[in-house]
Amino acid sequence: MAGEAAIINVAARTSLWLQPHRIVLILIALGLVLAAAFFMRWDWLPQYYEAGLLGIWRSLWILAVTCVLGFLLAVPLGLAQAAGPFWFAAPAKVFCTIIRGTPLLLQLWLLYYGLGSLFPQYPWIRESWMWPYLRQAWPYGVLALTLSFAGYEGEVMRGAFAGVPKGQLEAARAFGMSRWKAFRRIWLPQAFYRALPTLTGETVLQLKSTPLVATISVIDIFAVSSKVRQDTYLTYEPLLLLALIYMAITGILVFAFSRIEARIPNKIG
Amino acid sequence: MVGLLHTIEIAIGATCLGLLIGIGGAYGKLYGGPVVRDLLAVYTTAVRAVPELVLILLLYYAGTDLINQVLAALGYQRIDISGLAAGIAVLGFVQGAYSTEVIRGAILSIPQGQIEAARAYGMSPGLLLRRITLPAMLPFAIPGLANLWLIATKDTALLAVVGFYELTLATRQAAGVTKAYLTFYLAAGAIYLLVSLISNLIIGRIEARARRGMPSLKEAR
C-alpha cells in the first residue's frame, strides 16, 4: 500500500513539479537541511563512515536473503491454503495466524533467547558442525525475519492463487500440460503478477523490520547508529541520518518495483 | 499482567490518537490548501518510509527533550514525561500517518451525492462530518483500521527497546530472572495471539454493524 501511494505521489510530483508554493516549501526544506548541516555536529562522520557502509550492506543483505527465502516459503504456504486438502491447509493457516498475531520483536527474542538457551544443553549440538553458526546472532535474525515474511506473504499468495481464474488452469490441463508444468507456467506466474503490488509493500515493511535484529546484537546500520550515539553522546544527528538512509532505501525499492511492475503484461484475469 | 495492561492501554490510546490525526489529516489532504496538502504528503510519506523503531527512538528522545527545552525557555521547571504518555504520543503519531491514508481512501469511496445532498440541506461542515461523512465512510475504513489496530498492538512491543515496561519487556525480565526463556516467550506469544484473535471477533461484529443495510461483499462480487 505504501508503495502504490508513493508511486502516485511521484507521478503527481513530476506533473505538477514547479508551483509557486512548492518552490517556497522546497526552499524552506533546503534551509532546514542546511541549518542541520551547519548547526549540528557531524564531525563523527568520517570516523564511522566505513562501519556505516558495512551496516548498510548488512541490512540490505538481510533484507534480500529474508525476502527471497520468505517468498520461497510463502508459495507452498499460499498454495496449501488455496488448494490443499484440509490437513495441509489447516497447519498453513495456523502458521500464518500465529506469525501475524504476535509481534516480530517477540518472535525474534523467542528464537534467540528461547531456542538459543536450549541448544547448549545438548552436547551433540555443541559438537556438530552447526554450532559455530548457532552461537552467532544473525542466523536467528534471518530465521525470524524469514518466517515473518513467509507468514505475511503466505496470506497474500493465498489470495493471489485463489484469484487466478479456474478456466486458465483448465485450459492448461486441456493442452496436456502436466500438473507441475501447469503450475510452473500458468498458475505461479499469474499469481505472482497479482501479488506484485502487495509484494512491494511487504518488502518495504520487511525493510522496516530489519532494524529489530539490532536488538539481538547483529551489527546492521541501526546498530551502528546506536553505537555512534553511545560513543559521542549525540542524540539526534545519527538518528536523523539513519532515518534519511532508510527513506533513501525505501525510495530505491519502490522505484525498482515500479519498474518491474511496468514490465509485466497488465491484462490479467 | 501489569505489562499486558500497559500494552493494551498504549494500543488503545495510540489508535485513538491516530484516528484523530487520521481524520484531520484526511480532511487536510482532501479539502486543504496546496501547502497543507504538501506538508501532509511529506508527513505520511516520511513516516511510512522510516522504520517504526527509528521513529520511536527519534520521537521518544527528541519529543521529551523538546518539550523540556520549551518549558525551560518559558521559565517553567522541567517535567518528567511518563513513559505511558510518551509511548501513546509516539505510536499515535506513527499510526496517524497510516490512518490518514486509510480514511482518505474511505472518504473518497463515499458516493459524492451523499455529501452534496447534505450540503444542499444546509448542514454546517461540523454537522456534515459528524452525521454523514464519518458514518458513511466507516464500512470502507473498518478493514484498514482493524489492520492498524492489530499493528498497534504489535508495535507496542517496540517500546520495550526504549525501556518502557510493557508485555514484551516484562517477559524478557521475567525470563532473564527465572532462566526459563522458552516458557515465558511462548506464554507472551500466546497472550498477543489471544489479543489479536479476540479483537478479530470484536471487529467482525463492528463491521457487520457498520455495514448493515449494505449488500454483503459476497453478493456484490
Chai-1 contact restraints between the chains, C-beta under 6 A:
chainA,res_idxA,chainB,res_idxB,connection_type,confidence,min_distance_angstrom,max_distance_angstrom,comment,restraint_id
A,A2,B,R48,contact,1.0,0.0,6.0,A-B,restraint_1
A,H21,B,P34,contact,1.0,0.0,6.0,A-B,restraint_2
A,H21,B,V35,contact,1.0,0.0,6.0,A-B,restraint_3
A,L25,B,D38,contact,1.0,0.0,6.0,A-B,restraint_4
A,G101,B,L193,contact,1.0,0.0,6.0,A-B,restraint_5
A,G101,B,S196,contact,1.0,0.0,6.0,A-B,restraint_6
A,T102,B,G189,contact,1.0,0.0,6.0,A-B,restraint_7
A,T102,B,Y192,contact,1.0,0.0,6.0,A-B,restraint_8
A,T102,B,L193,contact,1.0,0.0,6.0,A-B,restraint_9
A,P103,B,K154,contact,1.0,0.0,6.0,A-B,restraint_10
A,P103,B,A157,contact,1.0,0.0,6.0,A-B,restraint_11
A,L105,B,A157,contact,1.0,0.0,6.0,A-B,restraint_12
A,L105,B,T168,contact,1.0,0.0,6.0,A-B,restraint_13
A,L106,B,A157,contact,1.0,0.0,6.0,A-B,restraint_14
A,L106,B,T168,contact,1.0,0.0,6.0,A-B,restraint_15
A,L106,B,A188,contact,1.0,0.0,6.0,A-B,restraint_16
A,L106,B,G189,contact,1.0,0.0,6.0,A-B,restraint_17
A,L110,B,Y185,contact,1.0,0.0,6.0,A-B,restraint_18
A,Y113,B,Y181,contact,1.0,0.0,6.0,A-B,restraint_19
A,G114,B,Y181,contact,1.0,0.0,6.0,A-B,restraint_20
A,G114,B,L182,contact,1.0,0.0,6.0,A-B,restraint_21
A,G114,B,Y185,contact,1.0,0.0,6.0,A-B,restraint_22
A,S117,B,Y181,contact,1.0,0.0,6.0,A-B,restraint_23
A,K208,B,P51,contact,1.0,0.0,6.0,A-B,restraint_24
A,P211,B,P51,contact,1.0,0.0,6.0,A-B,restraint_25
A,P211,B,L53,contact,1.0,0.0,6.0,A-B,restraint_26
A,T215,B,V161,contact,1.0,0.0,6.0,A-B,restraint_27
A,T235,B,Y61,contact,1.0,0.0,6.0,A-B,restraint_28
A,L239,B,L57,contact,1.0,0.0,6.0,A-B,restraint_29
A,L239,B,L58,contact,1.0,0.0,6.0,A-B,restraint_30
A,L242,B,V54,contact,1.0,0.0,6.0,A-B,restraint_31
A,A243,B,V50,contact,1.0,0.0,6.0,A-B,restraint_32
A,A243,B,V54,contact,1.0,0.0,6.0,A-B,restraint_33
A,Y246,B,V50,contact,1.0,0.0,6.0,A-B,restraint_34
A,Y246,B,P51,contact,1.0,0.0,6.0,A-B,restraint_35
A,M247,B,A49,contact,1.0,0.0,6.0,A-B,restraint_36
A,M247,B,V50,contact,1.0,0.0,6.0,A-B,restraint_37
A,T250,B,A49,contact,1.0,0.0,6.0,A-B,restraint_38
